[in-house]
């Protein structure tokens, strides 16, 4: 298995329904990478916010379970 050197997580806030409307990414993440954002988006929702990226294992469960395709996880090996 190759060691993960860098992980980049991006969330398209225009596509995301927010944690109150969905929140699957927070619930499926085994490493508790995400938290609820403190601020609202233009749509008036609180999206997930990746705060513990150093804990991310690169499993991509958040990206696979996101029904809105708003999360992209890029893993550099």
Secondary structure as GFF3:
##gff-version 3
##sequence-region A 1 77
A	DSSP	beta_strand	6	11	.	.	.	ID=ss1
A	DSSP	alpha_helix	18	21	.	.	.	ID=ss2
A	DSSP	alpha_helix	24	28	.	.	.	ID=ss3
A	DSSP	beta_strand	34	36	.	.	.	ID=ss4
A	DSSP	beta_strand	48	50	.	.	.	ID=ss5
A	DSSP	three_ten_helix	53	55	.	.	.	ID=ss6
A	DSSP	alpha_helix	61	65	.	.	.	ID=ss7
A	DSSP	beta_strand	71	76	.	.	.	ID=ss8
###
